[in-house]
Amino acid sequence: MGMSGTIDLLFLISGCYLIGSAVMAKKQGSVVSNVMLGKNISENDLQDKLGFIEYMYKRLLLSGLLIVAASVIHLINDYYIMSQALTWGGSVLILAALVIYVTSYKSSQKKYMAKDRMALKPDKKK
């Protein structure tokens, strides 16, 4: 397996991890902090934890599914088909998944973060 296959395998694992994180958060009602929250943010900083989980669940699941699909497309393409169009198609799926994840992550932080926690953000002007 070459470097391309290794990277595709890592994408496959990360997509499965996103899917698993979304399902576990939905089932257990607890936030998976390393996927759903920022570095200095805890579950206690959320105003509506269940609303946050519901909001992130669909988006994490979609992102994970797109990444898994893209990595499977790339793995099959790299070893059997070797089509440039499929390579680009898989890359577009990964890009779409990243855009969905990042935009939902940022908007959920604004929407569900406690207002007093938002005020504690460091000043960037310094």
MARGUVO-736229 format. One record per residue (C-alpha): residue in one letter; residue number from 0; x, y, z. Coordinates in Angstrom, 3 decimals, always signed. Each point is the difference from the previous one (the first is absolute). Example, Ala and Ser with C-alpha at 12.3 -4.5 7.8 and 13.67 -1.06 7.14 Angstrom:
// MARGUVO-736229
@type a | seq 0 | px +12.300 | py -4.500 | pz +7.800
@type s | seq 1 | px +1.370 | py +3.440 | pz -0.660
END
This chain:
// MARGUVO-736229
@type m | seq 0 | px +0.000 | py +0.000 | pz +0.000
@type g | seq 1 | px +1.463 | py +3.321 | pz -1.052
@type m | seq 2 | px -0.260 | py +3.405 | pz +1.602
@type s | seq 3 | px -3.274 | py +0.726 | pz -1.795
@type g | seq 4 | px -1.572 | py -3.190 | pz +1.325
@type t | seq 5 | px +1.201 | py +0.748 | pz +3.518
@type i | seq 6 | px -1.527 | py +3.462 | pz -0.081
@type d | seq 7 | px -3.262 | py -1.427 | pz -1.357
@type l | seq 8 | px -0.011 | py -2.568 | pz +2.792
@type l | seq 9 | px +0.534 | py +2.762 | pz +2.581
@type f | seq 10 | px -2.913 | py +1.936 | pz -1.515
@type l | seq 11 | px -2.154 | py -3.134 | pz +0.216
@type i | seq 12 | px +0.857 | py -0.429 | pz +3.681
@type s | seq 13 | px -0.685 | py +3.674 | pz +0.764
@type g | seq 14 | px -3.342 | py -0.127 | pz -1.810
@type c | seq 15 | px -0.983 | py -3.082 | pz +2.002
@type y | seq 16 | px +1.085 | py +1.805 | pz +3.180
@type l | seq 17 | px -2.229 | py +2.977 | pz -0.841
@type i | seq 18 | px -2.948 | py -2.318 | pz -0.644
@type g | seq 19 | px +0.657 | py -1.894 | pz +3.226
@type s | seq 20 | px +0.321 | py +3.236 | pz +1.969
@type a | seq 21 | px -3.297 | py +1.281 | pz -1.352
@type v | seq 22 | px -1.839 | py -3.242 | pz +0.772
@type m | seq 23 | px +1.463 | py -0.251 | pz +3.513
@type a | seq 24 | px -0.865 | py +3.616 | pz +0.780
@type k | seq 25 | px -3.572 | py -0.552 | pz -1.169
@type k | seq 26 | px -0.407 | py -3.309 | pz +1.878
@type q | seq 27 | px +1.684 | py +0.967 | pz +3.256
@type g | seq 28 | px -0.952 | py +3.669 | pz +0.078
@type s | seq 29 | px +3.579 | py +1.045 | pz +0.714
@type v | seq 30 | px +2.213 | py +2.243 | pz -2.072
@type v | seq 31 | px +3.109 | py -1.508 | pz -1.572
@type s | seq 32 | px +2.279 | py +2.851 | pz +0.970
@type n | seq 33 | px +2.940 | py -0.688 | pz -2.324
@type v | seq 34 | px -2.293 | py +0.123 | pz -3.054
@type m | seq 35 | px -2.847 | py +2.299 | pz +0.992
@type l | seq 36 | px +1.628 | py +2.587 | pz +2.268
@type g | seq 37 | px +2.963 | py +2.318 | pz -0.152
@type k | seq 38 | px +3.191 | py -0.403 | pz +2.004
@type n | seq 39 | px -0.959 | py +2.267 | pz +2.901
@type i | seq 40 | px -3.713 | py -0.786 | pz +0.040
@type s | seq 41 | px -1.792 | py -2.577 | pz +2.128
@type e | seq 42 | px -3.506 | py -1.469 | pz +0.013
@type n | seq 43 | px -0.871 | py +2.312 | pz +2.889
@type d | seq 44 | px +0.478 | py +3.028 | pz -2.261
@type l | seq 45 | px -2.961 | py -1.007 | pz -2.179
@type q | seq 46 | px -3.402 | py +1.570 | pz +0.619
@type d | seq 47 | px -2.025 | py -2.806 | pz -1.609
@type k | seq 48 | px +2.010 | py -3.213 | pz -0.096
@type l | seq 49 | px -2.728 | py -2.142 | pz -1.584
@type g | seq 50 | px -0.721 | py +2.649 | pz -2.627
@type f | seq 51 | px +3.721 | py +0.200 | pz -0.740
@type i | seq 52 | px +0.247 | py -3.776 | pz -0.409
@type e | seq 53 | px -3.051 | py -0.061 | pz -2.266
@type y | seq 54 | px +1.422 | py +2.829 | pz -2.107
@type m | seq 55 | px +3.429 | py -1.584 | pz -0.349
@type y | seq 56 | px -1.224 | py -3.597 | pz -0.443
@type k | seq 57 | px -1.279 | py +0.394 | pz -3.555
@type r | seq 58 | px +2.955 | py +2.069 | pz -1.106
@type l | seq 59 | px +2.619 | py -2.307 | pz +1.515
@type l | seq 60 | px -1.744 | py -3.006 | pz -1.486
@type l | seq 61 | px -0.128 | py +1.618 | pz -3.435
@type s | seq 62 | px +3.649 | py +1.064 | pz +0.179
@type g | seq 63 | px +1.075 | py -3.464 | pz +1.073
@type l | seq 64 | px -2.019 | py -1.684 | pz -2.749
@type l | seq 65 | px +1.461 | py +2.314 | pz -2.642
@type i | seq 66 | px +3.543 | py -0.688 | pz +1.202
@type v | seq 67 | px -0.590 | py -3.760 | pz +0.057
@type a | seq 68 | px -1.499 | py +0.106 | pz -3.503
@type a | seq 69 | px +2.900 | py +2.088 | pz -1.308
@type s | seq 70 | px +2.626 | py -2.267 | pz +1.524
@type v | seq 71 | px -1.660 | py -3.133 | pz -1.390
@type i | seq 72 | px -0.208 | py +1.655 | pz -3.425
@type h | seq 73 | px +3.693 | py +0.929 | pz +0.209
@type l | seq 74 | px +1.097 | py -3.461 | pz +1.162
@type i | seq 75 | px -1.920 | py -1.773 | pz -2.772
@type n | seq 76 | px +1.115 | py +2.551 | pz -2.550
@type d | seq 77 | px +3.679 | py -0.145 | pz +1.004
@type y | seq 78 | px +0.248 | py -3.756 | pz -0.327
@type y | seq 79 | px -2.537 | py -0.988 | pz -2.675
@type i | seq 80 | px -1.516 | py +2.793 | pz -2.110
@type m | seq 81 | px +2.626 | py +2.780 | pz -0.079
@type s | seq 82 | px -2.325 | py +2.738 | pz -1.184
@type q | seq 83 | px +0.964 | py +3.644 | pz +0.437
@type a | seq 84 | px -3.694 | py +0.955 | pz +0.173
@type l | seq 85 | px -0.563 | py -2.322 | pz +2.969
@type t | seq 86 | px +3.051 | py +1.413 | pz +1.733
@type w | seq 87 | px -1.405 | py +3.515 | pz -0.341
@type g | seq 88 | px -3.482 | py -1.171 | pz +1.001
@type g | seq 89 | px +1.321 | py -1.546 | pz +3.199
@type s | seq 90 | px +1.997 | py +3.126 | pz +0.755
@type v | seq 91 | px -3.114 | py +2.136 | pz -0.422
@type l | seq 92 | px -1.882 | py -2.278 | pz +2.440
@type i | seq 93 | px +2.747 | py +0.401 | pz +2.600
@type l | seq 94 | px +0.007 | py +3.767 | pz -0.480
@type a | seq 95 | px -3.803 | py +0.093 | pz +0.363
@type a | seq 96 | px +0.227 | py -2.051 | pz +3.193
@type l | seq 97 | px +2.607 | py +2.359 | pz +1.449
@type v | seq 98 | px -2.081 | py +3.063 | pz -0.866
@type i | seq 99 | px -3.104 | py -1.536 | pz +1.601
@type y | seq 100 | px +1.931 | py -0.980 | pz +3.129
@type v | seq 101 | px +1.773 | py +3.321 | pz +0.485
@type t | seq 102 | px -3.028 | py +2.206 | pz -0.680
@type s | seq 103 | px -2.260 | py -2.069 | pz +2.256
@type y | seq 104 | px +2.672 | py -0.076 | pz +2.698
@type k | seq 105 | px +0.387 | py +3.779 | pz -0.059
@type s | seq 106 | px -3.725 | py +0.753 | pz -0.160
@type s | seq 107 | px -0.813 | py -2.469 | pz +2.776
@type q | seq 108 | px +2.560 | py +1.654 | pz +2.257
@type k | seq 109 | px -1.713 | py +3.357 | pz -0.537
@type k | seq 110 | px -3.513 | py -1.383 | pz +0.260
@type y | seq 111 | px +0.342 | py -2.264 | pz +3.050
@type m | seq 112 | px +2.866 | py +1.539 | pz +1.975
@type a | seq 113 | px -0.894 | py +1.690 | pz +3.279
@type k | seq 114 | px +0.022 | py +3.767 | pz -0.472
@type d | seq 115 | px +2.307 | py +0.606 | pz +2.963
@type r | seq 116 | px +2.496 | py -2.509 | pz -1.477
@type m | seq 117 | px +0.001 | py +1.905 | pz -3.285
@type a | seq 118 | px +0.933 | py +3.170 | pz +1.889
@type l | seq 119 | px +3.070 | py -1.746 | pz +1.460
@type k | seq 120 | px +1.674 | py -0.442 | pz -3.387
@type p | seq 121 | px +3.442 | py +1.605 | pz -0.103
@type d | seq 122 | px +0.349 | py +3.355 | pz -1.695
@type k | seq 123 | px +1.688 | py -0.398 | pz -3.400
@type k | seq 124 | px +1.065 | py +3.666 | pz -0.222
@type k | seq 125 | px +2.985 | py -0.458 | pz +2.305
END
